[in-house]
Amino acid sequence: MTARRSRSRSAAYAALALGLAGSLALTGCNSHSSKKSKKSSSSSSKSKKRRIIGGGAAAAGAGAATSRRVPDCYPSTYKVTFSQQTGPKSHVAVKFKNSSSRDCKLYNAPLLRFNNAKDPLPLLQGTPGHLDGTRITVPAHGYAYAVIPTNTAATKGTGQKSVTIDFMGISASSVTHGPVTVNFAEKRLNISVGKSKVTNWSSSIHGAQLAGGVGN
């Protein structure tokens, strides 16, 4: 073999080795790029899942907050009842029953017009123009109470035939629901009210009696 041929063959082998090395390097690079792309795609997918789950939790929280909003109570002839207590601390008890399966709100005091009176019974706590902002939540199937003191001749007055009931709103001029009329004769009730006033709503009859000055 001549020296020239030997050199040509050596150069060919060197070129082949260089080509193989380049091909292996390119394959490795592509493999690394593919793995990196898959990892990036997986990370992006997980991030999207977290965002979706987080968004769902936020939406559920907003829905729960909406469902917890407490509506106003409303009167009816069977939800509002009256009873007269006699003796030195005589009074008329006004009882409201929340017959629904949800809580409801009552504001200030009931507006009561006996025998179709033009003006409602005055408020014992504050005045229609200056309310003290009483607001109570009546639980589902729970009760609320107000009291009309009738422990003097003037406050007891005479027997009443009927009463029209409105439920006050949060302001002095607002009414949430009503009116409804309770006919005492139909219900065989003897209710006497004179120049008296009505207390604000209370969550217990004892609290209403104390507010009306007829409690123990």
C-alpha positions as CSV (number, residue, x, y, z in Angstrom):
1,M,0.0,0.0,0.0
2,T,1.4,3.4,-0.9
3,A,1.7,6.2,1.5
4,R,-0.8,8.3,-0.4
5,R,-3.5,5.6,-0.3
6,S,-2.9,5.1,3.4
7,R,-3.3,8.8,4.1
8,S,-6.6,8.8,2.1
9,R,-8.0,5.9,4.0
10,S,-7.1,7.4,7.4
11,A,-8.8,10.7,6.4
12,A,-12.0,8.7,5.4
13,Y,-12.0,6.9,8.7
14,A,-11.6,10.2,10.6
15,A,-14.5,11.8,8.6
16,L,-16.8,8.8,9.3
17,A,-15.9,8.9,13.1
18,L,-16.7,12.6,13.2
19,G,-20.0,12.1,11.4
20,L,-21.1,9.3,13.9
21,A,-20.1,11.5,16.8
22,G,-22.2,14.3,15.5
23,S,-25.2,12.1,14.9
24,L,-25.0,10.7,18.5
25,A,-24.7,14.2,19.9
26,L,-27.8,15.3,17.9
27,T,-29.8,12.3,19.1
28,G,-28.9,13.0,22.7
29,C,-29.8,16.6,22.3
30,N,-33.2,15.7,20.8
31,S,-33.9,13.2,23.5
32,H,-33.1,15.7,26.2
33,S,-35.3,18.4,24.5
34,S,-38.2,15.9,24.3
35,K,-37.9,15.0,28.0
36,K,-37.8,18.6,28.9
37,S,-40.9,19.3,26.7
38,K,-42.8,16.5,28.3
39,K,-41.8,17.7,31.8
40,S,-42.9,21.2,30.9
41,S,-46.2,20.0,29.5
42,S,-46.9,17.9,32.7
43,S,-46.1,20.9,34.9
44,S,-48.4,23.1,32.9
45,S,-51.2,20.5,33.1
46,K,-50.8,20.2,36.9
47,S,-50.8,24.0,37.2
48,K,-54.1,24.1,35.2
49,K,-55.6,21.4,37.5
50,R,-54.7,23.5,40.5
51,R,-56.3,26.6,39.0
52,I,-59.4,24.7,38.1
53,I,-59.7,23.1,41.6
54,G,-59.0,26.4,43.3
55,G,-61.6,28.1,41.1
56,G,-64.1,25.4,42.0
57,A,-63.5,25.9,45.7
58,A,-63.9,29.6,45.4
59,A,-67.2,29.2,43.5
60,A,-68.4,26.7,46.1
61,G,-67.5,29.2,48.8
62,A,-69.5,32.0,47.0
63,G,-72.5,29.7,46.7
64,A,-72.4,28.8,50.4
65,A,-72.2,32.5,51.3
66,T,-75.2,33.2,49.1
67,S,-77.2,30.3,50.6
68,R,-76.4,31.6,54.1
69,R,-78.1,35.0,53.4
70,V,-81.0,35.3,55.9
71,P,-84.3,36.5,54.4
72,D,-86.8,38.7,56.2
73,C,-89.6,37.2,58.2
74,Y,-93.2,37.7,57.1
75,P,-96.5,37.6,59.1
76,S,-99.5,35.5,58.6
77,T,-102.7,34.8,60.6
78,Y,-101.3,31.6,61.9
79,K,-97.7,32.7,62.5
80,V,-98.5,35.7,64.7
81,T,-100.6,34.9,67.8
82,F,-101.8,37.0,70.8
83,S,-102.5,36.1,74.4
84,Q,-103.5,38.2,77.4
85,Q,-101.9,37.7,80.8
86,T,-103.8,39.0,83.9
87,G,-102.7,40.1,87.3
88,P,-100.4,43.0,88.6
89,K,-98.1,42.5,85.6
90,S,-100.8,42.2,83.0
91,H,-99.7,42.3,79.4
92,V,-100.5,41.1,75.9
93,A,-97.9,38.8,74.5
94,V,-97.3,38.8,70.8
95,K,-95.7,35.6,69.5
96,F,-94.2,35.0,66.1
97,K,-93.5,31.5,64.9
98,N,-91.0,30.9,62.0
99,S,-92.7,27.9,60.5
100,S,-90.2,27.7,57.6
101,S,-87.1,25.5,57.5
102,R,-84.8,28.6,57.2
103,D,-83.8,31.3,59.6
104,C,-85.3,34.7,59.1
105,K,-84.8,38.3,60.3
106,L,-87.0,40.6,62.3
107,Y,-86.4,44.3,62.8
108,N,-87.4,46.7,65.6
109,A,-91.0,46.0,66.6
110,P,-94.3,44.8,65.1
111,L,-96.5,47.5,63.8
112,L,-100.0,46.9,65.3
113,R,-103.2,48.7,64.4
114,F,-106.0,47.6,66.6
115,N,-109.6,48.0,65.3
116,N,-108.4,49.5,62.0
117,A,-106.7,52.4,63.8
118,K,-105.1,55.0,61.5
119,D,-101.8,54.9,63.5
120,P,-100.0,51.9,64.8
121,L,-99.4,51.3,68.5
122,P,-96.5,53.5,69.7
123,L,-93.1,51.8,70.3
124,L,-92.0,51.5,73.9
125,Q,-88.3,51.5,72.9
126,G,-87.6,54.5,70.8
127,T,-90.2,56.1,68.4
128,P,-91.1,55.4,64.8
129,G,-88.7,58.2,63.8
130,H,-85.9,57.2,66.2
131,L,-85.4,53.4,66.2
132,D,-82.8,51.6,68.3
133,G,-81.9,49.2,65.4
134,T,-83.0,46.0,67.0
135,R,-82.5,43.1,64.7
136,I,-82.9,39.4,65.6
137,T,-82.5,36.2,63.7
138,V,-85.4,33.7,64.3
139,P,-84.2,30.2,63.8
140,A,-86.1,27.7,61.6
141,H,-89.2,26.6,63.6
142,G,-88.2,29.1,66.3
143,Y,-90.0,32.0,68.0
144,A,-89.8,35.7,68.7
145,Y,-91.8,37.8,71.2
146,A,-93.0,41.3,71.8
147,V,-95.1,42.6,74.8
148,I,-97.8,45.2,75.3
149,P,-98.0,46.2,78.9
150,T,-101.6,46.4,80.2
151,N,-101.0,46.6,83.9
152,T,-102.9,49.9,84.5
153,A,-106.5,50.8,83.7
154,A,-105.4,53.2,81.0
155,T,-103.1,50.7,79.3
156,K,-105.6,47.9,79.5
157,G,-108.4,49.9,78.0
158,T,-111.2,48.0,76.4
159,G,-111.6,44.8,74.3
160,Q,-110.4,44.8,70.7
161,K,-112.0,43.2,67.8
162,S,-109.1,42.8,65.5
163,V,-105.5,43.8,64.8
164,T,-103.6,44.5,61.6
165,I,-100.0,43.6,61.6
166,D,-97.0,44.8,59.6
167,F,-93.4,43.8,60.1
168,M,-91.0,46.8,60.2
169,G,-87.9,47.1,58.1
170,I,-84.5,48.3,59.1
171,S,-85.5,52.0,58.8
172,A,-88.3,53.9,60.4
173,S,-90.3,54.2,57.2
174,S,-89.8,50.8,55.7
175,V,-92.0,47.7,56.0
176,T,-90.7,44.3,55.0
177,H,-94.0,42.3,54.8
178,G,-97.7,42.7,55.6
179,P,-100.3,43.7,56.4
180,V,-102.3,40.8,57.7
181,T,-105.3,41.0,60.0
182,V,-106.1,38.8,62.9
183,N,-109.8,38.7,63.9
184,F,-110.0,38.1,67.7
185,A,-113.7,37.1,67.6
186,E,-113.0,34.4,65.1
187,K,-110.2,33.0,67.2
188,R,-112.3,33.4,70.4
189,L,-109.7,35.7,72.0
190,N,-110.3,38.4,74.6
191,I,-107.6,41.0,74.0
192,S,-107.8,44.4,75.8
193,V,-105.4,47.1,74.9
194,G,-105.7,50.8,75.7
195,K,-103.1,53.6,75.7
196,S,-100.1,51.4,75.8
197,K,-97.0,50.7,73.8
198,V,-95.3,47.7,72.3
199,T,-91.8,46.5,73.0
200,N,-89.2,45.5,70.3
201,W,-88.9,41.9,69.3
202,S,-87.0,39.6,71.6
203,S,-85.8,36.1,71.2
204,S,-87.4,35.1,74.5
205,I,-90.7,35.9,76.2
206,H,-88.8,36.7,79.4
207,G,-86.7,39.3,77.6
208,A,-89.8,40.9,76.1
209,Q,-91.5,41.0,79.5
210,L,-88.4,42.7,81.1
211,A,-88.3,45.3,78.3
212,G,-92.0,46.0,78.9
213,G,-91.5,46.3,82.7
214,V,-93.8,43.4,83.4
215,G,-91.1,40.7,83.9
216,N,-89.9,39.0,87.1
